[in-house]
Amino acid sequence: MASAAGVGGGLAGFVVEGADGAARAGRWGSVATPAFTLPTQSGQPIHLLREAAARVSVEAAGIAAVRYTQLWGHDVATAARGATLAAYTHLAPRAALLTLRDPASMAAKPEASDDAVNVTTHLGRRRLAVDDYISGVVAMRPEAAVGVADEVPVSVGQNRLRLSAARGDAWLAQQVAALIRATGGPPPPLPPPAIPLTRGGAVASTRGGGDGGSGRDSPPAAKVARAGTPTSSVHDGARPASPVAAAAAAPAARLLAVEEAPRMLAHVSIAANDKLRSPLVAGTVAAAAAANRAWRDTTGAGSDIVVGYALGGLGMGEAGEVRAALLPAVVGDLPPAGVRLVTGLVTASELLAAGAGGVDVVDSQYAAALTAAGRAAAFRLSPADVPAAAGATRLPTSLHIASPEFVDDAARLAPGCTCLACAGVPWEAVAHLPAGRAADPAPGAAARPRFVHAPTTRAYVHHLLVAHEMTAQVLLQSHNVTAVAALAAACRDAIRAGTFTAFRAWFDATHEPEDAAALAAAATGTAVAGSGGAAAGGGGRELVD
């Protein structure tokens, strides 16, 4: 896998710039890694309006994870409008990573056939064909996309894992062939699957028309048909022909330029069994290499189309210690060239463990989980930031702001934080406001800064939470996203300085452990017996000097 420079500032290739043990710092296109994705809902940052999201620097959080299933039934054929997905959803200049994986719905029983998967959408369970998924990728033009996969938990049987891996590898070749066709090139012959794929028990839609038709019941790719792509009848149950299928019928059609093609991440099926895990990973690595050869040979491109790997099957009910043991083992079987992405981690300690294991990008709901639990991140990133009064006492990783103890607390959510809630928005920071209003014009009076949004206190956010005012989520999410982005930056600095191992050990020893089950439940809107907002992050009032 070549380490190509970023194409158009996107996510074209990965370069390692520093390492500390297995942990590594680098750059995926224009994004510095390790990186944590900006969580989104239906293509928009969760709880954040555009102005609030802009307060989080692109350098700090350069990738927005967009869930394909959350766009079901929406007209998102951005390519037809001459835009990219990031530009169309106003996520730019951040890069958009399109993924089928939605941490909030991965608890559903995985179901797949040889050419489709069942996914959970806001309309219920729906059938998604592999061709329709890659058609959506072509139509929406994200900077990168995770390949569709038959994702199963790491705890399933060996035969089911082999089938999952074989489908994923075969589907990767199918998706790259579709991208080649979309660029106007001749499709390469598809390699035979590693094992015979079973066709018994095909996936069925849970509602009529779920795999065809138009409107709210259609996958995003079907919307492209409205731009003139031939379709089959929507009344006989047939699925609309995808834009890639239309290109196959008319070889001269060209839906995107080679340099505009979204980069792909190959799905890696993870087995808990040591003897099975390495062969499955090796098979996916070989499939990615074959797909890249086909891409280069047929398009003449100078860079790879498959630029990394998405580690699948994690965050689907396995114990935290199992996940912690599997991550470094799987990463050790992957080639050093290529970005590594993992989904499903919901605590700060897990994010650090992923970085220590060699993961480059974490698609995490951690910030959103804290916000949903009414919590504000309160972890420290340096021993110099620890209050002298702390002594040997562990610091809370986050504060349960909804707790009555904060009803009169006039402190900021976290000292030194630059988020919307803690630092406010000065008048002069808003370009369209008149500069003359930035200071108090009273004669002889000392200049007094004016704020469009003044810095807030813990007591104020507590009041908003108790009153069920949605501004509470806006302020908390702004704070938590900023804090998580700062954690990623601290990881990068420590890796480049060769001190990441010591930084991680200090962080875990200094902060109270978080309840991963409670935070995951908060992120998905489910309940965990015996847990609550106070339990999610250890609770407790912060110590001050």
C-alpha positions as CSV (number, residue, x, y, z in Angstrom):
1,M,0.0,0.0,0.0
2,A,1.6,3.2,-1.1
3,S,1.9,6.2,1.2
4,A,0.6,8.8,-1.2
5,A,0.2,12.4,-0.5
6,G,-3.2,13.7,0.0
7,V,-5.3,14.4,-3.1
8,G,-6.9,17.8,-2.9
9,G,-6.3,17.9,0.9
10,G,-8.6,14.8,1.4
11,L,-7.8,11.4,2.7
12,A,-5.7,9.9,-0.1
13,G,-2.9,8.3,1.7
14,F,-1.2,7.7,5.0
15,V,2.3,8.6,6.2
16,V,3.9,7.7,9.5
17,E,5.9,10.7,11.0
18,G,6.8,9.3,14.4
19,A,6.4,6.4,16.8
20,D,6.7,5.3,20.4
21,G,6.5,1.6,20.6
22,A,3.4,0.4,18.7
23,A,1.9,3.9,19.0
24,R,2.5,6.1,15.9
25,A,1.8,9.7,14.8
26,G,1.3,10.5,11.2
27,R,-0.9,12.2,8.6
28,W,-3.8,10.8,6.7
29,G,-4.1,13.1,3.8
30,S,-4.4,16.5,5.5
31,V,-5.4,15.1,8.9
32,A,-2.9,14.6,11.7
33,T,-3.2,11.2,13.5
34,P,-3.9,9.8,16.0
35,A,-7.3,11.4,15.5
36,F,-10.8,11.0,16.9
37,T,-13.7,11.6,14.6
38,L,-16.2,14.4,15.0
39,P,-19.5,12.6,15.8
40,T,-22.4,13.4,13.5
41,Q,-26.1,12.6,13.2
42,S,-27.7,12.7,9.7
43,G,-24.6,14.4,8.3
44,Q,-24.5,17.1,10.9
45,P,-22.3,17.4,14.1
46,I,-24.3,16.2,17.1
47,H,-25.9,19.1,19.0
48,L,-23.7,21.6,17.3
49,L,-24.8,24.3,14.9
50,R,-22.3,25.3,12.2
51,E,-21.0,28.3,14.2
52,A,-20.4,26.1,17.3
53,A,-18.7,23.3,15.3
54,A,-16.5,26.0,13.7
55,R,-15.1,26.7,17.2
56,V,-13.4,23.3,17.1
57,S,-10.4,23.7,14.9
58,V,-10.1,21.5,11.8
59,E,-6.5,20.7,12.9
60,A,-7.9,19.3,16.2
61,A,-10.8,17.4,14.7
62,G,-10.3,17.0,10.9
63,I,-12.5,14.0,10.2
64,A,-16.3,13.8,10.5
65,A,-17.8,10.3,10.5
66,V,-21.0,10.3,8.5
67,R,-23.3,7.3,8.9
68,Y,-24.7,6.0,5.6
69,T,-27.8,4.5,7.3
70,Q,-28.7,7.9,8.8
71,L,-29.0,9.4,5.2
72,W,-31.6,6.8,4.2
73,G,-34.3,8.4,2.2
74,H,-32.5,11.7,1.8
75,D,-31.5,13.3,-1.5
76,V,-27.7,13.4,-1.1
77,A,-26.5,13.0,-4.7
78,T,-23.9,15.6,-4.1
79,A,-21.8,14.7,-7.2
80,A,-24.8,15.7,-9.4
81,R,-24.6,19.1,-7.7
82,G,-20.8,19.5,-8.3
83,A,-20.0,19.2,-4.6
84,T,-18.5,16.7,-2.2
85,L,-20.3,15.3,0.8
86,A,-18.3,17.5,3.2
87,A,-19.1,20.6,1.3
88,Y,-22.8,19.8,0.8
89,T,-23.4,19.1,4.5
90,H,-21.2,22.1,5.5
91,L,-18.7,19.9,7.2
92,A,-15.9,21.2,5.0
93,P,-13.0,22.0,5.4
94,R,-13.2,18.8,7.5
95,A,-13.0,15.5,5.5
96,A,-16.1,13.3,5.5
97,L,-15.6,9.6,6.2
98,L,-18.7,7.6,5.1
99,T,-19.3,4.5,7.0
100,L,-22.0,1.9,7.4
101,R,-21.1,1.3,11.0
102,D,-23.4,3.2,13.4
103,P,-22.3,2.6,17.0
104,A,-25.8,3.3,18.2
105,S,-27.3,0.4,16.3
106,M,-24.6,-2.3,16.2
107,A,-26.3,-4.2,19.0
108,A,-28.8,-5.5,16.5
109,K,-28.4,-9.0,15.3
110,P,-26.1,-9.0,12.2
111,E,-27.8,-10.4,9.1
112,A,-26.4,-10.7,5.6
113,S,-26.6,-12.7,2.3
114,D,-23.9,-13.0,-0.4
115,D,-24.8,-9.6,-1.9
116,A,-26.5,-7.6,0.8
117,V,-26.7,-6.7,4.5
118,N,-29.5,-5.8,6.7
119,V,-29.0,-2.4,8.3
120,T,-30.8,-0.4,11.0
121,T,-32.1,3.0,9.8
122,H,-34.5,5.6,11.2
123,L,-37.2,3.7,9.3
124,G,-36.4,0.3,10.8
125,R,-34.4,-2.6,9.4
126,R,-33.7,-2.3,5.7
127,R,-31.9,-4.4,3.0
128,L,-28.8,-2.8,1.5
129,A,-27.2,-4.4,-1.6
130,V,-23.4,-4.0,-2.0
131,D,-24.0,-2.4,-5.4
132,D,-26.3,0.2,-3.9
133,Y,-23.8,1.1,-1.1
134,I,-20.9,1.8,-3.5
135,S,-23.4,3.7,-5.8
136,G,-24.1,5.9,-2.8
137,V,-20.4,6.4,-2.2
138,V,-20.0,7.4,-5.9
139,A,-23.0,9.7,-5.7
140,M,-22.1,11.4,-2.4
141,R,-18.3,11.7,-2.9
142,P,-16.9,11.5,0.6
143,E,-13.2,11.8,1.0
144,A,-13.1,8.2,2.2
145,A,-15.5,5.3,2.8
146,V,-15.4,2.2,4.9
147,G,-16.2,-0.8,2.7
148,V,-19.5,-2.5,3.3
149,A,-19.0,-5.7,5.3
150,D,-20.8,-8.6,6.9
151,E,-19.8,-7.5,10.4
152,V,-20.2,-10.0,13.2
153,P,-19.1,-10.0,16.9
154,V,-15.7,-11.4,17.7
155,S,-17.4,-14.1,19.8
156,V,-19.2,-15.9,17.0
157,G,-18.2,-19.4,15.7
158,Q,-15.2,-20.0,13.5
159,N,-17.3,-20.9,10.4
160,R,-19.3,-17.8,10.7
161,L,-16.2,-15.6,11.0
162,R,-14.7,-17.3,7.9
163,L,-17.8,-16.6,6.0
164,S,-17.8,-13.0,7.2
165,A,-14.2,-12.5,6.1
166,A,-14.7,-14.2,2.7
167,R,-17.7,-11.9,2.0
168,G,-15.9,-8.8,3.1
169,D,-12.9,-9.6,0.8
170,A,-15.1,-10.5,-2.1
171,W,-17.2,-7.3,-1.6
172,L,-14.0,-5.2,-1.5
173,A,-13.0,-6.4,-5.0
174,Q,-16.6,-5.8,-6.1
175,Q,-16.6,-2.2,-4.7
176,V,-13.3,-1.3,-6.3
177,A,-14.4,-2.7,-9.6
178,A,-17.5,-0.5,-9.4
179,L,-15.2,2.6,-8.7
180,I,-13.1,1.7,-11.7
181,R,-16.3,1.5,-13.8
182,A,-17.4,4.8,-12.4
183,T,-14.2,6.5,-13.6
184,G,-14.9,5.1,-17.2
185,G,-12.4,2.3,-17.0
186,P,-13.0,-1.4,-17.9
187,P,-13.9,-3.4,-14.9
188,P,-11.3,-6.0,-13.9
189,P,-12.3,-9.7,-13.4
190,L,-13.4,-10.4,-9.9
191,P,-11.3,-13.0,-8.0
192,P,-13.1,-16.0,-6.6
193,P,-14.0,-15.9,-2.9
194,A,-11.6,-17.5,-0.4
195,I,-14.3,-20.0,0.5
196,P,-17.6,-20.8,-1.2
197,L,-20.2,-18.3,-0.2
198,T,-23.5,-19.8,1.0
199,R,-26.6,-18.5,-0.7
200,G,-29.2,-20.1,1.6
201,G,-31.1,-17.7,3.8
202,A,-30.9,-14.5,1.8
203,V,-31.7,-11.3,3.7
204,A,-35.3,-10.2,3.5
205,S,-36.5,-6.7,4.1
206,T,-38.7,-6.1,7.2
207,R,-41.0,-3.9,5.2
208,G,-42.3,-4.0,1.7
209,G,-40.3,-1.8,-0.6
210,G,-37.4,-1.6,1.8
211,D,-34.9,-2.7,-0.9
212,G,-36.3,-0.7,-3.8
213,G,-38.6,2.2,-4.7
214,S,-37.9,5.8,-4.1
215,G,-38.5,8.5,-1.5
216,R,-38.2,7.8,2.3
217,D,-37.9,4.1,1.8
218,S,-34.9,4.2,-0.6
219,P,-31.2,4.0,0.2
220,P,-29.2,7.1,-0.7
221,A,-27.9,5.6,-3.9
222,A,-31.4,5.2,-5.3
223,K,-31.8,8.9,-5.3
224,V,-29.3,9.2,-8.1
225,A,-31.9,7.6,-10.4
226,R,-33.8,10.9,-10.4
227,A,-30.9,12.5,-12.3
228,G,-31.5,10.4,-15.3
229,T,-30.1,7.0,-14.5
230,P,-32.2,4.2,-15.9
231,T,-34.2,2.3,-13.3
232,S,-36.4,-0.8,-13.3
233,S,-40.0,-0.6,-12.2
234,V,-40.5,0.4,-8.6
235,H,-43.9,-1.4,-8.6
236,D,-42.7,-4.9,-9.2
237,G,-40.3,-5.1,-6.2
238,A,-37.2,-4.7,-8.3
239,R,-34.4,-2.6,-7.0
240,P,-33.6,0.6,-9.0
241,A,-30.5,0.2,-11.2
242,S,-27.5,1.9,-9.5
243,P,-25.5,4.6,-11.3
244,V,-22.6,2.1,-11.4
245,A,-24.9,-0.5,-13.1
246,A,-25.9,2.1,-15.6
247,A,-22.3,2.8,-16.4
248,A,-21.8,-0.8,-17.1
249,A,-24.5,-0.7,-19.7
250,A,-22.8,2.4,-21.3
251,P,-19.1,2.1,-21.0
252,A,-18.5,5.6,-22.1
253,A,-20.2,7.0,-19.0
254,R,-17.9,8.6,-16.5
255,L,-19.3,9.5,-13.1
256,L,-16.1,10.8,-11.5
257,A,-12.5,11.5,-12.3
258,V,-9.8,9.1,-11.1
259,E,-8.4,11.7,-8.7
260,E,-11.8,12.4,-7.2
261,A,-12.5,8.7,-6.3
262,P,-13.2,8.3,-2.6
263,R,-10.5,6.2,-0.9
264,M,-11.6,2.9,0.7
265,L,-10.9,1.2,3.9
266,A,-10.9,-2.6,3.8
267,H,-13.0,-4.3,6.6
268,V,-11.0,-6.7,8.8
269,S,-12.9,-9.5,10.5
270,I,-11.5,-10.1,13.9
271,A,-11.5,-13.5,15.6
272,A,-10.8,-14.1,19.3
273,N,-9.2,-17.4,18.3
274,D,-5.4,-16.8,17.9
275,K,-5.0,-19.5,15.2
276,L,-7.9,-18.1,13.1
277,R,-7.3,-14.4,13.5
278,S,-4.0,-14.2,11.6
279,P,-5.1,-16.1,8.5
280,L,-8.3,-13.9,8.3
281,V,-6.3,-10.7,8.5
282,A,-3.7,-12.0,6.0
283,G,-6.6,-12.8,3.6
284,T,-7.9,-9.2,3.8
285,V,-4.5,-7.7,3.4
286,A,-4.0,-9.8,0.2
287,A,-7.5,-8.7,-1.0
288,A,-6.6,-5.1,-0.5
289,A,-3.3,-5.5,-2.4
290,A,-5.1,-7.2,-5.3
291,A,-7.7,-4.4,-5.4
292,N,-5.0,-1.8,-5.5
293,R,-3.2,-3.6,-8.4
294,A,-6.4,-3.7,-10.3
295,W,-7.1,0.0,-9.6
296,R,-3.6,1.1,-10.7
297,D,-3.5,-1.2,-13.8
298,T,-6.9,-0.1,-15.2
299,T,-7.0,3.6,-14.3
300,G,-3.3,4.5,-14.5
301,A,-3.5,6.1,-11.0
302,G,-0.4,6.8,-9.1
303,S,-1.9,6.1,-5.7
304,D,-3.9,3.4,-4.1
305,I,-7.6,3.3,-3.8
306,V,-7.6,1.1,-0.6
307,V,-5.6,3.2,1.9
308,G,-6.2,1.3,5.1
309,Y,-8.2,-1.0,7.3
310,A,-11.3,-0.8,9.5
311,L,-11.2,-3.2,12.4
312,G,-14.6,-4.8,12.6
313,G,-16.6,-6.7,15.2
314,L,-15.5,-4.5,18.2
315,G,-18.0,-2.7,20.4
316,M,-20.6,-5.4,19.8
317,G,-21.0,-6.7,23.3
318,E,-17.5,-8.1,24.0
319,A,-15.9,-7.4,27.4
320,G,-13.5,-4.5,27.6
321,E,-10.5,-6.7,28.6
322,V,-11.2,-8.8,25.5
323,R,-11.2,-5.7,23.3
324,A,-8.0,-4.4,24.9
325,A,-6.2,-7.7,24.2
326,L,-7.4,-8.1,20.6
327,L,-6.6,-4.6,19.3
328,P,-2.7,-4.9,19.5
329,A,-2.8,-8.4,18.3
330,V,-4.8,-7.6,15.2
331,V,-2.8,-4.4,14.4
332,G,0.4,-6.5,14.7
333,D,-0.8,-8.6,11.8
334,L,-1.4,-5.6,9.6
335,P,1.2,-4.0,7.3
336,P,2.7,-0.7,8.6
337,A,1.6,1.2,5.5
338,G,-2.1,2.0,5.7
339,V,-4.3,3.8,8.1
340,R,-6.1,1.8,10.9
341,L,-9.5,2.7,12.1
342,V,-11.6,1.3,14.9
343,T,-15.1,1.9,16.0
344,G,-16.9,1.4,19.3
345,L,-14.7,2.8,22.0
346,V,-16.4,5.0,24.6
347,T,-14.0,5.9,27.4
348,A,-10.8,8.0,27.5
349,S,-8.8,5.1,28.7
350,E,-10.0,3.0,25.7
351,L,-9.0,5.8,23.3
352,L,-5.5,5.9,24.8
353,A,-5.3,2.1,24.6
354,A,-6.2,2.2,20.9
355,G,-3.4,4.7,20.3
356,A,-1.0,2.5,22.2
357,G,-2.0,-0.5,20.1
358,G,-1.2,1.3,16.8
359,V,-4.7,2.6,15.9
360,D,-4.6,5.8,13.9
361,V,-8.2,6.9,13.8
362,V,-10.9,6.2,16.4
363,D,-14.5,6.6,15.3
364,S,-15.7,7.3,18.8
365,Q,-19.0,8.3,20.4
366,Y,-17.1,9.3,23.6
367,A,-17.9,13.0,23.4
368,A,-21.6,12.4,22.5
369,A,-21.9,9.8,25.3
370,L,-20.6,12.2,27.9
371,T,-23.1,14.8,26.7
372,A,-26.0,12.3,26.7
373,A,-25.1,11.4,30.3
374,G,-25.1,15.1,31.3
375,R,-21.3,15.0,31.9
376,A,-18.5,17.4,31.1
377,A,-15.0,16.1,30.4
378,A,-12.7,17.1,33.2
379,F,-9.5,15.1,32.6
380,R,-6.1,16.8,32.8
381,L,-3.4,16.4,30.1
382,S,-0.3,17.3,32.1
383,P,0.9,16.8,35.7
384,A,1.3,20.6,35.8
385,D,-2.5,20.9,35.5
386,V,-3.3,18.7,38.5
387,P,-4.4,20.8,41.6
388,A,-2.0,20.6,44.5
389,A,-5.0,19.7,46.7
390,A,-5.4,16.4,44.8
391,G,-2.5,14.7,46.5
392,A,-2.9,10.9,46.0
393,T,-6.6,11.3,45.2
394,R,-7.7,10.3,41.7
395,L,-9.3,13.1,39.7
396,P,-12.7,12.6,38.0
397,T,-12.4,12.0,34.3
398,S,-15.7,13.8,33.8
399,L,-18.1,15.7,36.0
400,H,-21.8,14.9,36.3
401,I,-23.1,18.4,35.9
402,A,-26.7,17.4,36.4
403,S,-25.8,16.5,40.0
404,P,-27.2,18.9,42.7
405,E,-23.7,19.6,44.0
406,F,-23.2,21.9,41.0
407,V,-26.3,24.1,41.6
408,D,-24.2,27.0,42.9
409,D,-20.8,26.3,41.3
410,A,-19.6,29.4,39.6
411,A,-16.5,27.7,38.0
412,R,-16.1,27.0,34.3
413,L,-16.7,23.5,33.1
414,A,-12.9,23.0,33.0
415,P,-10.1,25.4,33.7
416,G,-8.3,26.7,30.6
417,C,-10.8,25.2,28.1
418,T,-11.3,27.2,24.9
419,C,-14.7,25.8,24.0
420,L,-17.9,27.7,23.4
421,A,-19.1,27.1,26.9
422,C,-15.9,27.9,28.8
423,A,-14.5,30.8,26.7
424,G,-17.6,32.2,25.2
425,V,-17.7,34.0,21.9
426,P,-16.2,37.5,21.9
427,W,-17.9,40.2,19.9
428,E,-14.9,40.7,17.6
429,A,-14.8,37.0,16.8
430,V,-17.9,37.3,14.7
431,A,-16.9,38.9,11.4
432,H,-20.3,40.4,10.4
433,L,-20.8,42.4,13.7
434,P,-19.6,46.0,13.8
435,A,-16.3,46.4,15.5
436,G,-17.3,49.6,17.4
437,R,-19.6,47.5,19.6
438,A,-16.7,45.3,20.9
439,A,-16.0,47.6,23.9
440,D,-18.0,49.7,26.3
441,P,-18.3,53.2,24.7
442,A,-19.0,55.0,27.9
443,P,-16.7,58.1,28.3
444,G,-14.0,57.6,30.9
445,A,-15.0,54.1,31.6
446,A,-12.6,51.2,31.4
447,A,-13.0,49.2,28.2
448,R,-15.1,46.1,28.9
449,P,-15.2,43.2,26.5
450,R,-18.5,42.3,25.0
451,F,-19.6,38.8,24.2
452,V,-22.0,37.4,21.7
453,H,-22.1,34.5,24.0
454,A,-20.6,35.0,27.5
455,P,-18.6,32.2,29.2
456,T,-20.9,30.0,31.2
457,T,-20.6,28.3,34.6
458,R,-21.3,24.8,35.9
459,A,-24.3,26.2,37.8
460,Y,-25.8,27.6,34.6
461,V,-25.3,24.4,32.7
462,H,-26.8,22.5,35.7
463,H,-29.8,24.7,35.6
464,L,-30.3,24.0,31.8
465,L,-30.0,20.3,32.3
466,V,-32.6,20.3,35.2
467,A,-34.9,22.5,33.1
468,H,-34.5,20.1,30.1
469,E,-33.3,23.0,28.0
470,M,-31.5,21.8,24.8
471,T,-28.9,24.6,25.1
472,A,-27.4,22.3,27.8
473,Q,-26.5,19.7,25.2
474,V,-25.1,22.4,22.8
475,L,-22.8,23.7,25.5
476,L,-21.8,20.3,26.8
477,Q,-21.1,18.9,23.4
478,S,-19.0,21.9,22.4
479,H,-17.0,21.4,25.6
480,N,-16.6,17.6,25.3
481,V,-15.7,17.7,21.6
482,T,-13.0,20.3,22.3
483,A,-11.7,18.2,25.2
484,V,-11.5,15.0,23.2
485,A,-9.8,16.9,20.4
486,A,-7.2,18.2,22.9
487,L,-6.7,14.6,24.2
488,A,-5.9,13.5,20.6
489,A,-3.4,16.4,20.2
490,A,-1.8,15.5,23.5
491,C,-1.4,11.9,22.2
492,R,0.3,13.1,19.0
493,D,2.7,15.4,20.9
494,A,3.6,12.6,23.3
495,I,4.2,10.1,20.5
496,R,6.5,12.5,18.6
497,A,8.4,13.2,21.9
498,G,8.7,9.5,22.6
499,T,6.8,9.8,25.9
500,F,3.4,8.4,25.0
501,T,3.8,5.2,27.1
502,A,4.6,7.3,30.2
503,F,1.8,9.8,29.4
504,R,-0.8,6.9,29.1
505,A,0.4,5.4,32.4
506,W,0.2,8.8,34.2
507,F,-3.3,9.5,32.7
508,D,-4.7,6.1,33.9
509,A,-3.1,6.4,37.3
510,T,-4.3,10.0,37.8
511,H,-8.0,9.7,36.7
512,E,-10.9,7.7,38.0
513,P,-11.9,4.8,35.7
514,E,-15.1,5.3,33.6
515,D,-18.0,2.9,33.3
516,A,-17.9,1.9,29.6
517,A,-21.3,0.2,29.8
518,A,-23.0,3.2,31.2
519,L,-21.4,5.6,28.6
520,A,-22.3,3.2,25.8
521,A,-25.9,3.0,27.1
522,A,-26.0,6.9,27.1
523,A,-24.7,7.0,23.6
524,T,-27.3,4.6,22.3
525,G,-30.2,5.8,24.4
526,T,-30.6,2.5,26.3
527,A,-30.5,1.8,30.0
528,V,-28.0,-0.3,32.0
529,A,-29.2,-1.7,35.3
530,G,-27.5,-0.1,38.3
531,S,-25.8,2.7,36.2
532,G,-26.5,6.3,35.6
533,G,-25.0,9.6,34.8
534,A,-23.1,9.7,38.0
535,A,-21.6,6.3,37.6
536,A,-20.5,6.8,34.0
537,G,-17.4,8.7,34.8
538,G,-16.7,8.1,38.4
539,G,-18.6,11.2,39.5
540,G,-17.3,13.4,42.3
541,R,-16.6,17.1,42.6
542,E,-13.4,18.3,41.1
543,L,-10.5,19.3,43.4
544,V,-9.3,22.8,43.2
545,D,-6.2,24.6,44.5
